[in-house]
Amino acid sequence: MKTLNHIGTVLLVEAIVLCVIASFRLINPLSAAIQSLATLLVFNIIFLTLFFQLDGKLNFKLLLIVFGNFIGLCWTFIFHGLSVAGATFFGSAFNHLSLIFFPFLSSLWIVSFWSLSITVLRRSNFYEEYPV
Amino acid sequence: MILEVLEFFFLILTAVMIAYLFRHYIFTISVLRSLKKSHFKRQVSSFQPTVSILIPASNEEKVIGRLLKRITNFTYPKEKLQVIVIDDASNDRTGEIADDFKNKYPFVEVVHRSVNVGRKGKASAMNHGFESVKNDVVLCFDADYYPQNDIVENLIQVFDDPKVGAVQGRVVVLNEPQNLVTRIVALERTGGYRVDQEARSMLNLITQFGGTVGGFRRSVLIDLGGWNESILAEDTDLTFRVYLAGYKIRYCVNAECYEEAVDNWNSYWHQRYRWAKGHMQCFFKHSVPVMKSKKLSAKEKLDGIMLLGVYFMPILVLLSIFVGVPLIFQDLLVVEIGWIAIPISLYCFVGNFAPFFEVGAGLYLDGRTRTQWLIPLLLFTFLFNIPICVKAFFSVVYCKFLRKNRHVWVKTTHSGSGNCYIDNPSLRVVDKK
């Protein structure tokens, strides 16, 4: 069981790393790729460092972060797909608009994901400290 | 040339935003890490100084009775307690209700201020009440607050240390379930008091005295000359005067007191405008003395300056958007990366610049399960605060340059809407003790 858990941990960490790499390698142009990489890195830095301070099993926390990365990656693909299509119809100025709006729209899912995931990781010993 | 100047300006603004976010990230990590060391364990202390409680009240008939009734149930020895209600020219039954308590309980005193003397703001009322203080420690409560029975014991224990000049307790919103405004204020209080204040106290930074649910050594207040009546944020002003005098302020997270939060956007605007303006006044007054002070450590100076500048942040964020947009059209990669800091800054509370992750951590520590879902609404609160801070900034600058003292104290009215949450325990969502 312990070995399975370790294997699970390694696979989950790998999934996170792959999502981060994919967010850079599969996006064009370079400025959009850097923005999407930076967004996913910010997400991972905040979530990985803060989640490890909270109660709950390691693999469950990693699974949540993988899920967040997957949402982020899907969102990045959809957004940049739309921006490429937009740029084809409306010209290159559309690319700049997408660079402006991408972080704002990305923050919507990051903050929402944080608010939902912190609900899942409720503090296990709280009601022992504070019996109602 | 203009482009390079704008780029440099944008990078400075982004660096300030990142510095604030990093500061709160450190706060959040520190408090979460301290979970293992039980902070909630009550320290039993035999230290029992004599305590005076100041309660400024102007037209508070709907709430003053419940506070005074609560104080009569305090577990602190009554022979060591003096309660002074400052009836600040009320034209309702506030003075009458306070007089009823005075007649029943010998430790309650009432100072009545006439219309000619009163209504000049909280600081003026506090100074008037302070003249009647006889005891070693002075605690302050606003009339709409509802403290725990053992709050005095919890607050005064820090005065065991002679370096401590003041103490601050935790503020929790009583009428949280009332509506969206009260729920958002509750989120802000959680981030500010459960994480921010605790981290600052723990890391030996500048713990802020919030004007209520806290107190001072009487000797320190005498040395400092009491409350400053010309500044709207008299609490922040006192905080820095305490630190500049070489004392410390400690925070007691287990000294909880419930407040009736503003319950509509109009009251929210007026309250935040007063706070923003007062805070900016303090920035102009204290930033240079803080930097020059030999009584403050380097980290206290840095934190002090950041604390003083917190209400400028919405203005800086707005500026960075205006400066950044044209730069992105110039394909500047550094700007495109720095641009990411702006949306994160929009999910912060203005009063303490607590970001979404700090608020979430506070709610987690409080054992909350569903309140977190409101965190995305921080965006709208921040946007609402931008015009408040811009207006406050122009007002402070206008008054400073024209040397006019037009700072009018707009009192927050309390409707007594929190009373039903005291009487109905099932509605009390926070007090699990």
Contacts between the chains, C-beta under 8 A, distances in Angstrom:
chain1	res1	chain2	res2	distance
A	30	B	333	8.0
A	31	B	331	6.9
A	31	B	333	6.2
A	31	B	336	5.1
A	34	B	333	6.8
A	34	B	336	6.9
A	34	B	337	6.3
A	35	B	336	5.9
A	35	B	337	7.1
A	35	B	339	7.6
A	35	B	340	6.8
A	38	B	337	5.6
A	38	B	340	5.3
A	39	B	340	6.2
A	42	B	340	6.5
A	42	B	344	7.2
A	46	B	25	7.5
A	46	B	357	5.7
A	49	B	25	8.0
A	49	B	29	6.5
A	50	B	28	6.5
A	50	B	29	7.0
A	50	B	32	6.8
A	50	B	357	5.9
A	50	B	361	6.7
A	53	B	29	6.6
A	53	B	32	3.5
A	53	B	33	5.9
A	53	B	35	7.1
A	54	B	32	6.9
A	54	B	364	6.5
A	93	B	329	7.6
A	96	B	328	5.6
A	96	B	329	5.0
A	96	B	331	7.9
A	99	B	328	5.5
A	99	B	336	5.7
A	99	B	339	7.4
A	100	B	325	6.2
A	100	B	328	5.6
A	100	B	339	7.3
A	103	B	339	5.8
A	103	B	340	4.7
A	103	B	342	6.9
A	103	B	343	4.8
A	104	B	342	7.7
A	104	B	343	4.6
A	104	B	346	7.7
A	106	B	343	7.2
A	107	B	343	3.7
A	107	B	344	6.3
A	107	B	346	7.1
A	107	B	347	6.4
A	108	B	376	7.0
A	111	B	347	5.2
A	111	B	356	4.9
A	111	B	375	6.1
A	111	B	376	5.1
A	111	B	378	7.4
A	111	B	379	7.7
A	112	B	375	8.0
A	112	B	376	5.2
A	114	B	356	6.0
A	114	B	357	6.1
A	114	B	360	5.6
A	114	B	375	6.8
A	115	B	356	7.3
A	115	B	360	6.3
A	115	B	372	4.5
A	115	B	373	5.6
A	115	B	374	7.5
A	115	B	375	3.9
A	115	B	376	6.2
A	116	B	372	7.4
A	116	B	373	7.1
A	118	B	360	4.5
A	118	B	361	7.7
A	118	B	363	7.1
A	118	B	364	5.3
A	118	B	372	5.2
A	119	B	369	5.7
A	119	B	370	6.7
A	119	B	372	5.1
A	119	B	373	7.0
A	121	B	364	7.2
A	122	B	364	7.3
A	122	B	367	7.1
A	122	B	369	5.5
A	123	B	364	5.8
A	123	B	365	6.8
A	123	B	367	5.2
A	126	B	366	7.8
A	126	B	367	3.3
A	127	B	367	6.7
A	127	B	432	7.8
A	129	B	40	6.0
A	130	B	367	6.7
A	130	B	432	4.1
A	130	B	433	6.1
A	131	B	432	7.7
A	132	B	432	5.3
